[in-house]
């Protein structure tokens, strides 16, 4: 290798180190890759890329760099990458086995302890997770990340007060850490402190794998004053359920300006048509960007409106066109119930909110009920089980608009925490929400009724990750419907 190539490789490597130390991981990755192109197989560069792929949660890139550099398997940093790759693949026992062999390495001890804790958490061995973090605290009481990790543990367990306590300790040690501030917002919102919670909720953009901001060339709406007659673009973010859930705040915003455009997923455009007298509804395909004065993401509107109390939350019913283009005649001699039990599997806490179809067996054995699957997908391999029940019908291939019309004709909708329950609640359909113990902030600590939707009843787990009490109560509720 000539001196020029070596100098260039060194330059990009040092630039990568500089970006890495500033936590600018995307820029660091690019610089390390440039260095690796010039000087292939340099382990210091490979090692830093492994660290970046771990920190930025990029399992496929981690697996690739490991697979093409097997000659470094005896290096401790490489083994650490392999252990993390096993963790990403769900091979927790294999990951733990590698970790045990690396735990004695002083320079890796802290990172390995964290990975062991993550593996234990996935195996739901929460006591051992807490022991690891407590041990780390005894070694260094000023490590804000340990307090943060304990807060995340309690947040996952639905122990909001304890989670808040540790996130505050983390914040006191490092007030600028965006991850801590984001998680504090979730605790505050769950506890009903809406003003502080929605203020900190803005840190959602700094969390891992945050969705990209849209329309950044248009000034963001930051003040409610003096927006009369200003053209405002409101855009959806996160999932369909969030758009259905938060559209109420767009209607509230229309009291300050009559020139609001809401752009949403095309699946929701016709469903939201009833609000077209207050706001313009469009989808991304038909959106025309023309002279907007401001833009704002839909979940930022509560902060803009200074929402501080639950009593300030309004409800606006979604009213479909009177003429139903998707006529479906349900049997009048049966109770007709819509059913959704699984949400988006990519949602971080979906393993707790989704329910295995087998839990519904006793319910589906009721011969006076016809059941209708309302969601398009399921994280479980349920299709084969559908055929065991003659009173179960799969409507998962229908559009969201069709499902909306269908729900209006059902006697009841039963759903876990998915977009279906938000849609049913907004349509004022009688519904039951089956809610996990460690539920999302939007359900606060409610276990029977919710401020968001007047026709939704909540049946919530009384113990972490146990659906026993939920289905016992649900069976009782459904039997009460017998005609």
C-alpha positions in Angstrom: 0.0 0.0 0.0 1.4 3.4 -0.9 1.7 6.3 1.5 -1.2 8.2 -0.2 -3.7 5.4 0.4 -2.5 4.9 3.9 -2.9 8.7 4.6 -6.4 8.7 3.1 -7.5 5.6 5.1 -6.1 7.1 8.3 -7.9 10.4 7.6 -11.3 8.7 7.2 -10.7 6.5 10.2 -9.9 9.5 12.4 -13.0 11.3 11.0 -15.0 8.2 11.9 -13.6 8.2 15.5 -14.5 11.9 15.8 -18.1 11.4 14.7 -18.4 8.3 16.9 -17.4 10.2 20.0 -20.0 12.9 19.1 -22.6 10.1 18.7 -23.1 10.9 15.1 -23.2 7.3 14.1 -24.4 7.6 10.6 -21.5 9.9 9.7 -19.1 7.7 11.6 -20.3 4.6 9.7 -19.7 6.3 6.3 -16.2 7.4 7.3 -15.2 3.9 8.6 -16.6 2.3 5.4 -14.5 4.7 3.3 -11.4 3.8 5.3 -12.2 0.1 4.9 -12.5 0.4 1.2 -9.0 1.8 1.0 -7.5 -0.6 3.6 -9.6 -3.8 3.7 -9.5 -6.2 6.7 -8.2 -3.6 9.2 -9.6 -4.9 12.4 -9.7 -1.5 14.3 -12.1 -0.3 11.5 -14.1 -3.5 11.6 -14.4 -3.3 15.3 -15.8 0.2 15.3 -18.3 -0.7 12.6 -19.5 -3.6 14.8 -20.0 -1.1 17.7 -21.9 1.3 15.4 -24.2 -1.5 14.1 -24.9 -2.5 17.7 -25.6 1.0 18.9 -27.8 1.9 15.9 -29.7 -1.5 16.1 -28.7 -2.7 12.6 -28.8 -6.5 12.9 -28.4 -7.2 9.1 -25.3 -5.1 8.7 -23.9 -6.6 11.9 -24.5 -10.1 10.6 -22.9 -9.2 7.2 -19.7 -7.8 8.6 -19.3 -10.8 10.9 -19.9 -13.3 8.1 -17.2 -11.8 5.9 -14.6 -11.4 8.6 -14.6 -14.8 10.3 -10.8 -14.8 10.4 -11.1 -12.4 13.4 -13.2 -14.8 15.4 -10.7 -15.0 18.2 -10.7 -11.3 18.8 -12.8 -10.3 21.9 -14.5 -7.4 20.1 -15.5 -9.7 17.3 -16.9 -12.3 19.7 -18.9 -9.4 21.4 -20.3 -8.6 17.9 -21.2 -12.3 17.4 -22.9 -12.4 20.9 -25.0 -9.4 19.9 -25.9 -10.9 16.6 -27.1 -14.0 18.4 -29.2 -11.7 20.6 -30.7 -9.9 17.6 -31.6 -13.4 16.1 -33.4 -14.4 19.3 -30.8 -17.0 20.2 -30.5 -15.8 23.8 -28.9 -18.9 25.3 -26.2 -18.9 22.6 -25.6 -15.2 23.2 -25.4 -15.7 27.0 -22.9 -18.5 26.5 -20.5 -16.2 24.5 -21.0 -13.5 27.1 -20.0 -15.7 30.0 -16.7 -16.3 28.3 -16.1 -12.6 27.8 -17.4 -11.3 31.1 -13.9 -11.5 32.7 -12.4 -9.2 30.1 -12.0 -5.9 31.9 -12.3 -3.7 28.9 -15.6 -5.4 27.8 -17.1 -6.0 31.2 -19.6 -3.2 31.3 -20.8 -3.8 27.7 -21.1 -7.5 28.3 -23.1 -7.0 31.5 -25.5 -4.9 29.5 -25.9 -7.5 26.9 -26.4 -10.2 29.5 -29.1 -8.1 31.0 -30.8 -7.7 27.6 -30.7 -11.5 27.1 -32.2 -12.0 30.5 -34.9 -9.4 29.8 -35.9 -11.2 26.6 -36.1 -14.5 28.6 -38.3 -12.5 31.1 -35.8 -13.2 33.8 -36.4 -9.7 35.2 -34.9 -10.4 38.7 -31.5 -11.2 37.2 -31.7 -8.1 35.0 -32.2 -6.0 38.1 -29.4 -7.7 39.9 -27.0 -6.9 37.1 -28.0 -3.2 37.0 -27.8 -2.9 40.8 -24.3 -4.5 40.7 -23.3 -1.9 38.1 -24.6 0.9 40.3 -22.6 -0.4 43.2 -19.5 0.0 41.0 -20.4 3.5 39.7 -23.3 5.5 41.2 -22.8 8.3 38.6 -23.4 6.2 35.5 -26.6 7.7 34.1 -27.1 4.9 31.6 -27.5 2.4 34.4 -30.3 4.4 35.9 -31.8 4.8 32.4 -31.7 1.0 31.9 -33.4 0.3 35.2 -36.0 2.9 34.3 -36.6 1.1 31.0 -36.9 -2.2 32.8 -39.6 -0.9 35.1 -41.3 0.8 32.2 -41.5 -2.5 30.4 -42.9 -4.1 33.6 -45.6 -1.4 33.8 -44.2 -0.1 37.0 -44.5 3.6 36.0 -43.7 5.3 39.4 -40.4 3.3 39.7 -39.6 3.9 36.1 -40.1 7.7 36.6 -37.9 7.6 39.7 -34.9 6.1 37.8 -35.4 8.2 34.7 -35.2 11.3 36.9 -32.0 10.1 38.5 -30.7 9.6 34.9 -31.8 13.1 33.9 -30.1 14.6 37.0 -26.8 13.1 35.9 -27.2 13.9 32.2 -29.9 16.5 31.6 -29.4 16.5 27.9 -29.8 12.8 27.1 -32.7 12.6 24.7 -33.5 9.0 25.4 -34.1 9.8 29.0 -36.3 12.8 28.2 -38.4 10.7 25.8 -39.0 8.0 28.3 -39.8 10.6 31.0 -42.5 11.9 28.7 -44.1 8.4 28.6 -44.1 8.2 32.4 -45.6 11.7 32.8 -48.3 11.1 30.2 -49.2 7.7 31.8 -49.5 9.5 35.2 -51.8 12.1 33.6 -49.3 15.0 33.7 -50.2 16.1 30.2 -48.5 19.5 30.1 -45.0 18.3 31.0 -45.6 15.0 29.2 -46.5 16.5 25.8 -43.6 19.0 26.1 -41.1 16.1 26.5 -43.0 14.1 23.9 -41.2 16.1 21.3 -38.1 14.1 22.0 -39.7 11.2 20.1 -37.7 12.4 17.1 -34.4 11.6 18.9 -35.3 8.0 19.9 -33.7 5.0 18.3 -35.2 4.3 14.8 -37.3 7.4 15.0 -39.4 8.1 11.9 -38.0 10.9 9.6 -39.6 14.3 9.8 -41.6 15.4 6.8 -41.9 18.7 5.0 -38.9 20.2 6.8 -38.7 23.0 4.2 -41.9 24.5 5.5 -41.6 26.4 8.9 -42.9 24.4 11.8 -45.9 25.8 13.7 -44.6 26.6 17.2 -47.1 29.2 18.5 -50.9 29.2 18.4 -51.1 33.0 18.3 -51.6 34.8 15.1 -52.3 31.8 12.9 -55.7 33.0 11.8 -56.1 32.5 8.0 -52.6 31.0 7.8 -52.2 27.9 5.6 -51.2 25.0 7.8 -50.2 21.5 6.8 -50.7 18.8 9.4 -49.1 15.4 8.6 -49.6 12.0 10.1 -46.8 10.1 11.8 -46.3 6.7 13.4 -49.2 4.3 12.7 -52.8 4.5 11.5 -54.1 4.3 15.1 -52.2 7.4 16.0 -53.8 9.4 13.2 -57.3 8.2 14.2 -56.4 8.9 17.9 -55.0 12.4 17.3 -57.3 13.8 14.7 -59.4 15.3 17.5 -56.6 17.7 18.1 -56.6 18.7 14.4 -60.3 19.6 14.7 -59.4 21.6 17.9 -56.7 23.4 15.9 -59.3 24.3 13.2 -60.9 26.7 15.7 -57.8 28.9 15.3 -57.4 28.7 11.5 -59.9 27.8 8.7 -57.1 26.8 6.3 -55.8 23.5 7.6 -54.9 20.6 5.4 -54.4 17.1 7.0 -52.4 14.6 4.9 -52.8 11.0 5.9 -52.4 7.5 4.6 -54.8 6.8 1.7 -56.5 4.1 3.9 -57.9 6.9 6.1 -58.8 9.6 3.6 -62.4 8.5 2.9 -62.9 7.6 6.6 -62.0 11.2 7.7 -64.2 12.7 5.0 -66.8 13.7 7.7 -64.4 16.3 9.0 -64.0 18.0 5.6 -66.2 21.0 6.7 -63.5 21.9 9.2 -60.3 20.8 7.5 -59.2 19.7 4.1 -58.4 16.0 4.0 -56.0 14.5 1.5 -53.5 11.7 1.0 -49.8 11.9 0.0 -50.5 11.0 -3.6 -52.9 13.9 -4.1 -51.2 16.4 -1.8 -50.3 19.7 -3.6 -47.6 21.6 -1.8 -48.5 25.2 -2.4 -47.7 28.2 -0.2 -48.2 26.6 3.2 -47.2 29.0 6.0 -46.6 26.3 8.6 -46.4 22.5 9.0 -46.8 20.4 12.1 -46.8 16.7 12.8 -50.1 15.5 14.2 -48.7 14.3 17.6 -47.2 17.8 18.3 -50.6 19.5 18.3 -51.4 18.8 22.0 -48.3 20.6 23.1 -49.2 23.5 20.7 -52.7 23.6 22.2 -51.2 23.5 25.8 -53.3 20.5 26.7 -52.8 20.0 30.5 -55.8 18.1 31.8 -57.7 15.0 30.7 -60.9 17.1 30.8 -59.5 19.2 28.0 -59.5 16.2 25.6 -62.5 16.4 23.2 -64.2 13.6 21.3 -65.4 13.9 17.7 -67.3 11.0 16.3 -66.3 9.7 12.8 -69.5 9.7 10.8 -69.4 7.6 7.6 -71.6 8.4 4.6 -75.1 7.2 5.2 -75.1 5.0 2.1 -73.0 1.9 2.8 -71.3 0.8 -0.4 -70.2 -2.4 1.2 -73.5 -3.9 2.3 -73.1 -7.0 4.5 -76.0 -8.7 6.1 -75.1 -10.4 9.3 -77.4 -13.1 10.7 -79.9 -11.6 13.0 -80.3 -14.7 15.1 -76.7 -14.5 16.2 -74.6 -12.0 18.2 -72.1 -10.6 15.7 -68.7 -9.7 17.1 -65.6 -8.4 15.4 -62.2 -9.6 16.7 -58.7 -8.4 16.6 -55.9 -9.9 18.7 -52.6 -9.0 17.1 -51.0 -5.7 16.1 -48.0 -4.6 14.1 -45.2 -7.1 15.1 -42.6 -4.4 14.5 -44.0 -2.3 17.4 -41.4 -2.6 20.3 -43.8 -3.8 22.9 -46.1 -5.9 20.7 -45.2 -9.1 22.4 -47.1 -7.9 25.5 -50.2 -6.3 23.8 -50.9 -9.0 21.2 -52.6 -12.2 22.3 -52.1 -15.8 21.0 -55.3 -16.9 19.2 -55.5 -20.0 21.4 -56.7 -17.8 24.3 -60.0 -17.2 22.5 -61.0 -20.9 22.3 -63.6 -20.8 25.1 -65.1 -17.6 23.6 -65.3 -19.1 20.1 -67.0 -22.2 21.4 -70.1 -20.1 22.2 -72.6 -21.2 19.5 -74.8 -18.1 19.7 -72.0 -15.9 18.3 -70.5 -15.3 14.9 -67.0 -13.9 15.0 -65.3 -11.8 12.3 -61.6 -11.2 12.0 -61.1 -7.5 11.4 -57.3 -7.1 11.1 -55.3 -7.8 8.0 -52.4 -9.5 9.6 -51.4 -11.5 12.7 -48.0 -12.1 14.2 -49.1 -15.7 15.0 -49.6 -18.6 12.6 -53.4 -18.5 13.2 -54.9 -19.2 9.7 -54.9 -23.0 10.2 -56.8 -22.6 13.5 -59.6 -20.5 11.9 -60.9 -23.6 10.2 -61.6 -25.3 13.5 -64.5 -22.9 14.1 -67.5 -22.8 11.8 -68.7 -19.5 13.4 -65.4 -17.7 12.6 -65.1 -15.6 9.4 -62.0 -13.9 8.1 -62.5 -10.3 6.9 -58.9 -9.4 7.1 -58.7 -8.9 3.3 -61.1 -6.0 3.4 -60.1 -2.4 3.2 -60.1 -0.2 6.4 -63.1 1.7 5.0 -65.0 -1.6 4.5 -64.1 -2.6 8.0 -65.4 0.7 9.3 -68.8 0.1 7.7 -68.9 -3.5 8.9 -68.1 -2.4 12.5 -71.1 -0.1 12.5 -73.3 -3.1 12.0 -71.7 -5.4 14.6 -73.0 -5.9 18.1 -69.5 -5.6 19.6 -65.9 -5.2 18.7 -63.2 -6.9 20.8 -59.6 -5.8 20.2 -56.2 -5.5 21.7 -54.4 -2.2 21.5 -54.4 -1.7 17.7 -55.7 0.8 15.2 -59.0 -1.2 15.1 -59.9 -0.2 18.7 -59.2 3.5 17.9 -61.3 3.3 14.8 -64.1 1.5 16.6 -64.0 4.0 19.4 -64.1 6.9 17.0 -67.1 5.4 15.2 -68.9 5.0 18.6 -69.1 1.3 18.2 -69.6 -0.7 21.4 -66.2 -2.1 22.0 -64.0 -3.9 24.5 -60.3 -3.2 24.7 -58.2 -6.1 26.0 -55.3 -4.2 27.6 -51.9 -5.5 28.8 -50.7 -4.5 32.2 -47.8 -2.5 30.9 -50.0 -0.6 28.5 -49.1 2.4 26.4 -49.3 5.9 27.9 -52.4 6.9 26.1 -54.6 4.6 28.2 -53.1 6.3 31.4 -53.7 4.0 34.3 -57.4 3.4 33.4 -58.7 -0.2 33.7 -62.4 0.2 33.0 -63.2 3.3 30.9 -61.2 5.8 28.8 -61.5 9.5 28.3 -60.7 9.0 24.6 -63.7 7.0 23.5 -67.2 6.9 25.3 -68.2 3.4 23.9 -65.0 1.6 24.8 -64.8 -0.6 27.9 -61.4 -1.7 29.1 -60.6 -5.1 30.6 -57.0 -4.8 31.8 -54.5 -7.4 33.0 -54.2 -7.3 36.8 -50.9 -9.1 36.7 -48.0 -8.5 34.3 -48.2 -10.6 31.1 -51.1 -12.7 32.4 -54.4 -12.8 30.4 -56.2 -15.1 32.8 -58.4 -12.4 34.5 -59.0 -10.6 31.2 -60.5 -13.7 29.5 -62.5 -14.6 32.6 -64.1 -11.2 32.6 -64.5 -11.1 28.8 -66.4 -14.4 28.8 -68.7 -13.1 31.4 -69.3 -9.9 29.4 -70.0 -11.8 26.2 -72.4 -14.2 27.8 -74.4 -11.2 29.0 -75.1 -10.4 25.4 -77.0 -13.7 24.8 -80.4 -12.9 23.3 
